[in-house]
Amino acid sequence: MLSKSIGEVTALFISLEHSKKRVEKENIALDTFGILSDKYYNTNIERSVLITSLSSYTLANEHKIKMPFGSLGENLLIDYNPYHLKAGTVLQIGSTHLMISQNCTICDHLSSIDKKLPSLLEKDRGIFAKVIKEGKIKKGDKIYIIN
């Protein structure tokens, strides 16, 4: 039995092979190697899925940094701030189980959006997760902590 939902998926993104462009999707399929159709599939299973909170975009916006969703490189944009969750925490989203593996480090490309962004989002960029139960996630799916 699942407890009360802690939030839901606002948007989903994948990276295309041979492109810097991020593509928004209505749903994604995942297996234990990552997100099918994503260019980073099966490259580092500990970092298969990047989860970012709407609060990261709100924080940037409060500092006059405007950017479209997907700019932070996230695969899942959610309406819950998960940055306090410890490694090993398991989330159920759709039919998939994701285990939090590590905080996301700041990438150089963020400074190309705005020079203040890397320091501003140092602890608020996102968290990585690995897939421990394959399945599908769609926009609007509820998020549950299952351990």
C-alpha positions as a Markdown table, in Angstrom:
| # | Residue | x | y | z |
|---|---|---|---|---|
| 1 | Met | 0.0 | 0.0 | 0.0 |
| 2 | Leu | 1.4 | 3.4 | -1.0 |
| 3 | Ser | 1.3 | 6.4 | 1.3 |
| 4 | Lys | 0.0 | 9.8 | 0.2 |
| 5 | Ser | 1.6 | 11.2 | -3.0 |
| 6 | Ile | 4.3 | 13.8 | -2.4 |
| 7 | Gly | 4.0 | 15.4 | -5.8 |
| 8 | Glu | 3.7 | 14.8 | -9.5 |
| 9 | Val | 5.5 | 14.9 | -12.8 |
| 10 | Thr | 5.2 | 18.3 | -14.5 |
| 11 | Ala | 7.3 | 17.6 | -17.6 |
| 12 | Leu | 9.5 | 14.9 | -19.2 |
| 13 | Phe | 12.6 | 15.4 | -21.4 |
| 14 | Ile | 15.1 | 13.3 | -23.3 |
| 15 | Ser | 18.3 | 14.2 | -25.1 |
| 16 | Leu | 18.6 | 13.2 | -28.7 |
| 17 | Glu | 21.6 | 11.6 | -30.2 |
| 18 | His | 23.9 | 14.0 | -32.2 |
| 19 | Ser | 21.9 | 17.0 | -30.9 |
| 20 | Lys | 22.1 | 19.5 | -28.0 |
| 21 | Lys | 18.4 | 19.9 | -28.3 |
| 22 | Arg | 16.2 | 18.6 | -25.5 |
| 23 | Val | 12.8 | 17.1 | -26.5 |
| 24 | Glu | 9.7 | 17.2 | -24.2 |
| 25 | Lys | 7.8 | 14.0 | -24.1 |
| 26 | Glu | 4.3 | 13.0 | -22.9 |
| 27 | Asn | 5.7 | 9.7 | -21.5 |
| 28 | Ile | 9.0 | 7.8 | -21.3 |
| 29 | Ala | 9.9 | 4.2 | -21.0 |
| 30 | Leu | 12.7 | 3.1 | -18.7 |
| 31 | Asp | 14.6 | -0.1 | -18.0 |
| 32 | Thr | 17.5 | -0.7 | -15.6 |
| 33 | Phe | 20.0 | 0.9 | -18.1 |
| 34 | Gly | 18.1 | 4.2 | -18.2 |
| 35 | Ile | 15.6 | 6.0 | -20.4 |
| 36 | Leu | 15.0 | 4.3 | -23.7 |
| 37 | Ser | 15.6 | 6.7 | -26.7 |
| 38 | Asp | 17.8 | 9.0 | -24.6 |
| 39 | Lys | 21.3 | 9.6 | -25.9 |
| 40 | Tyr | 22.7 | 8.8 | -22.4 |
| 41 | Tyr | 21.0 | 5.4 | -22.2 |
| 42 | Asn | 23.3 | 2.8 | -20.8 |
| 43 | Thr | 26.2 | 5.2 | -20.1 |
| 44 | Asn | 26.1 | 5.4 | -16.3 |
| 45 | Ile | 23.3 | 3.6 | -14.6 |
| 46 | Glu | 23.9 | 5.5 | -11.3 |
| 47 | Arg | 23.0 | 8.7 | -13.2 |
| 48 | Ser | 20.3 | 7.4 | -15.5 |
| 49 | Val | 17.6 | 9.9 | -14.6 |
| 50 | Leu | 18.1 | 13.5 | -13.6 |
| 51 | Ile | 15.2 | 14.8 | -11.4 |
| 52 | Thr | 14.8 | 18.5 | -11.0 |
| 53 | Ser | 12.2 | 20.5 | -9.0 |
| 54 | Leu | 10.2 | 23.4 | -10.2 |
| 55 | Ser | 11.7 | 25.2 | -7.2 |
| 56 | Ser | 15.0 | 25.4 | -9.1 |
| 57 | Tyr | 13.3 | 27.4 | -11.9 |
| 58 | Thr | 11.6 | 29.5 | -9.3 |
| 59 | Leu | 14.9 | 30.3 | -7.6 |
| 60 | Ala | 16.5 | 31.3 | -10.9 |
| 61 | Asn | 13.4 | 33.4 | -11.8 |
| 62 | Glu | 13.6 | 35.2 | -8.5 |
| 63 | His | 17.2 | 36.2 | -9.5 |
| 64 | Lys | 16.0 | 37.5 | -12.9 |
| 65 | Ile | 17.2 | 34.4 | -14.8 |
| 66 | Lys | 14.6 | 33.2 | -17.2 |
| 67 | Met | 15.0 | 29.9 | -18.9 |
| 68 | Pro | 12.6 | 27.4 | -20.4 |
| 69 | Phe | 11.9 | 24.1 | -18.6 |
| 70 | Gly | 14.4 | 21.5 | -19.7 |
| 71 | Ser | 17.3 | 24.0 | -19.5 |
| 72 | Leu | 18.8 | 22.3 | -16.5 |
| 73 | Gly | 19.2 | 19.0 | -18.3 |
| 74 | Glu | 16.5 | 17.3 | -16.3 |
| 75 | Asn | 14.6 | 14.2 | -17.5 |
| 76 | Leu | 11.9 | 14.6 | -14.9 |
| 77 | Leu | 10.6 | 18.0 | -13.8 |
| 78 | Ile | 8.5 | 17.6 | -10.7 |
| 79 | Asp | 6.5 | 19.9 | -8.4 |
| 80 | Tyr | 8.1 | 18.5 | -5.3 |
| 81 | Asn | 11.6 | 19.5 | -3.9 |
| 82 | Pro | 13.5 | 16.2 | -3.5 |
| 83 | Tyr | 16.9 | 17.7 | -2.8 |
| 84 | His | 16.8 | 16.6 | 0.8 |
| 85 | Leu | 16.3 | 13.0 | 0.0 |
| 86 | Lys | 19.2 | 10.7 | 0.9 |
| 87 | Ala | 20.9 | 8.3 | -1.5 |
| 88 | Gly | 19.1 | 5.0 | -1.4 |
| 89 | Thr | 15.6 | 6.5 | -1.1 |
| 90 | Val | 13.2 | 4.8 | -3.5 |
| 91 | Leu | 10.5 | 6.6 | -5.4 |
| 92 | Gln | 7.6 | 5.1 | -7.3 |
| 93 | Ile | 6.6 | 7.2 | -10.3 |
| 94 | Gly | 4.2 | 5.7 | -12.7 |
| 95 | Ser | 5.0 | 2.0 | -12.9 |
| 96 | Thr | 8.7 | 2.7 | -12.4 |
| 97 | His | 10.9 | 2.6 | -9.2 |
| 98 | Leu | 13.8 | 4.9 | -9.1 |
| 99 | Met | 16.5 | 4.9 | -6.4 |
| 100 | Ile | 18.2 | 8.2 | -5.5 |
| 101 | Ser | 21.9 | 7.8 | -6.2 |
| 102 | Gln | 23.5 | 11.2 | -5.8 |
| 103 | Asn | 23.1 | 15.0 | -6.0 |
| 104 | Cys | 23.7 | 16.5 | -9.4 |
| 105 | Thr | 26.9 | 18.5 | -9.7 |
| 106 | Ile | 27.0 | 21.8 | -11.5 |
| 107 | Cys | 27.9 | 21.6 | -15.2 |
| 108 | Asp | 29.8 | 24.3 | -17.1 |
| 109 | His | 26.9 | 24.7 | -19.6 |
| 110 | Leu | 24.8 | 26.4 | -16.9 |
| 111 | Ser | 27.1 | 29.5 | -17.0 |
| 112 | Ser | 26.2 | 29.9 | -20.7 |
| 113 | Ile | 22.7 | 30.5 | -19.6 |
| 114 | Asp | 23.7 | 33.0 | -16.9 |
| 115 | Lys | 27.1 | 33.4 | -15.1 |
| 116 | Lys | 25.3 | 33.5 | -11.7 |
| 117 | Leu | 23.4 | 30.2 | -12.3 |
| 118 | Pro | 26.1 | 27.7 | -11.2 |
| 119 | Ser | 26.6 | 29.3 | -7.8 |
| 120 | Leu | 22.9 | 30.0 | -7.4 |
| 121 | Leu | 21.9 | 26.4 | -8.0 |
| 122 | Glu | 24.9 | 24.7 | -6.4 |
| 123 | Lys | 22.6 | 22.6 | -4.1 |
| 124 | Asp | 19.4 | 23.0 | -6.1 |
| 125 | Arg | 20.1 | 21.8 | -9.6 |
| 126 | Gly | 18.7 | 18.2 | -9.2 |
| 127 | Ile | 19.3 | 14.7 | -8.1 |
| 128 | Phe | 20.3 | 11.6 | -10.0 |
| 129 | Ala | 18.5 | 8.3 | -9.8 |
| 130 | Lys | 18.9 | 4.8 | -11.1 |
| 131 | Val | 16.1 | 2.6 | -12.4 |
| 132 | Ile | 15.5 | -0.4 | -10.2 |
| 133 | Lys | 12.2 | -1.4 | -11.6 |
| 134 | Glu | 11.5 | -0.8 | -15.3 |
| 135 | Gly | 8.3 | 0.8 | -16.5 |
| 136 | Lys | 6.8 | 4.0 | -17.9 |
| 137 | Ile | 6.4 | 7.5 | -16.6 |
| 138 | Lys | 4.0 | 10.0 | -18.0 |
| 139 | Lys | 3.2 | 13.7 | -17.3 |
| 140 | Gly | 1.0 | 14.0 | -14.3 |
| 141 | Asp | 2.0 | 10.7 | -12.7 |
| 142 | Lys | 2.0 | 10.9 | -8.9 |
| 143 | Ile | 5.3 | 10.5 | -6.9 |
| 144 | Tyr | 5.5 | 8.2 | -3.9 |
| 145 | Ile | 8.3 | 7.5 | -1.5 |
| 146 | Ile | 8.3 | 3.7 | -0.9 |
| 147 | Asn | 10.9 | 3.3 | 1.7 |
